[in-house]
Every structure is written in structure tokens, then in C-alpha cells.
């Protein structure tokens, strides 16, 4: 199963994004036990990724669409979030350190902790892609 959702860069659409994710998986898996333990993690990583695109990549320019692709193959879930921003340089990333206050950087940490694999590609056909994978069985 593969599906895609494109919508404006506006945080008011966040409930639509979450609903689309969960309902797409529910249609494919039913109320499967494979989905239950992961659904809150998936909602969190997708919400974080979408919010990062809206706020940082598209700088709240709602006319620029965010495209999200969901693919499910043999209980492996693949999420791709496509944006048209300047991109995020991973070499500049500084993970939050315990006992220090840091503004930003928590989303990347959360995504990497909750997903099995996280990749970020700059400028593929004029867009950037955040790709996250997880096995629903683990």
C-alpha cells in the first residue's frame, strides 16, 4: 500500500495529517496488534516532521505545499515528508545535552529514537526529503 497527502504549510492542518496517517494504516491493517504499540510514536514523529517543515523550511508560507508519502510493505512502514525549503544541514546539528537548555534539535533526536531509520536528503528535483522507516513488528 502506498498513499500520499499534499496540504498547505499551516499547523492548523496537523490534525488532518495525524488522522490521515492513522486511518490509512487502519484501512490496511485493521485494528491490528502491530499498529497499537506504534501509533502514538508514529503520530509524534509525523507531527514533529510536519511542524518542522511548516515553521522552519517553509517559514509559515501556507501556499507552499507539504507532501507526505506513506508506504507499507511487509509490515515495514516508510514515511517521506517532502518540502521546498532551503534544507537542513545535518553537519550543523547539535543534539541536546542533559542538564542544559537548548532551543531546537529535539525533533531530530525524537525521530531517531522512535524510528528504526531516519534519512534526510537535500534537493532532489528541487525538494528536500525526510525519510523515516520502522518495522511494525518490533
N, C-alpha and C positions, 0 to 999 in steps of 0.2 A: 504494500500500500504506500502510495506517495500522494501528498496533497500540499497545497500552497495557499498562503494567505498574504495579500498585499493590502496595506492600510496606511492611513496618514500617520505622520510622526507627531503624535499627540498622546500624552499619557492618559487622556480620558478613554482611549481605546484599550487600555490594559485589561479590563475585564473581558473584552471581546477576544483578545489574544489567549487568555487563560482558558476561556470557555471553548474556543476552537481546538486548542490542544487536547483538553480532557475529553471532549465529545468525539473528536477524531479517533482517539485511542479507544474509547468506549465502543464506538461502532465496529472497530476492527477486532478488539479483544473481548468485548462484553464486559462483565464485571469480574474479569479475570483476576486471580490472585497475583499474577505477575505485575499488574498495574498498581494494586493497592499500596504496597510499601514505597513505591517510587513517585506516586502522583504529586505529593507535596514538594519533593525535590525538583521534579520537572517544572512545576509551576514557578518555583522560586528562581531557577536558573533562566527560564524563559522570560520571566518578569524583569529580572536584572539585565539580561541582554537587550530586551526591547527598550527599557528605560535608558540604558547607556546610549543606544542609537539615537533616541529622541533628544536627549539632553546634550550629549557630547558630540556625536557625529553630525546630526542634522541641526543641532542648536535650536531646537524647538520650531523649526520651519515646517509646519504641518503639511505644506504642499509637496514635500519630498516623501515619497512612499518608502515604507519599510516592508520588505518581502521576507516571509518566513516559510521555510520548507520543512515538512515533516515526512520522514520515511521510516517505515517499519519493515525490517527484513529478518526473518527467523529470530524474533524477539530482541533484535538489536534496534534500538531507536536512534535515529540520526536527526538532529535539528540543525538547520542552517539559517542564520539571520544575515540578510544582505542589506548593506547601507551604501549611501553615496557620499559619505563624509571624507575628510582628509585622511582618516585612518589612525590607528593606534599603534605606536611604536613599542613593541614588547621589550626592546632594549632599555627603554626608559622606565619600565615598570619596577616599582619598589614595593615588595609585599609588606603589609602591615606587620609591625613588630610588637610582641607582647609588651604590655605596660607603657605603650607610647600612643599618643593620639596622632592619627594620620587622616588627612582628608583624602578620600578616594583610595582605590586599589582593593577594596573589599570584594567587589563583584567578581573580579578575575579569580581571587582566592576561593570564593564560594563555588564558582563554576568548576574549578579544577578539583575541589574536594568532593563535589556531589556527582560529577560525571566521570566516566571512565577515561575519556579522551577529549581534549579541547585543543582546537587549532584555529589560528587566525591568519587569513591571507589578505594581503593588501592588493588592491586594484586588479581585479580580474574583470576584464571587459568594463572598466570604469567604476566598478563597485568593489566593496570590501566584504569578506565573508567570515563570519564566526561559525565554526562547525563544531558541534558537540555530539558525542556518542556515549551511549550507555547500554548495557545488556539488562533487559528487564528481568532476567532470571537470577542475577546476582544480587 
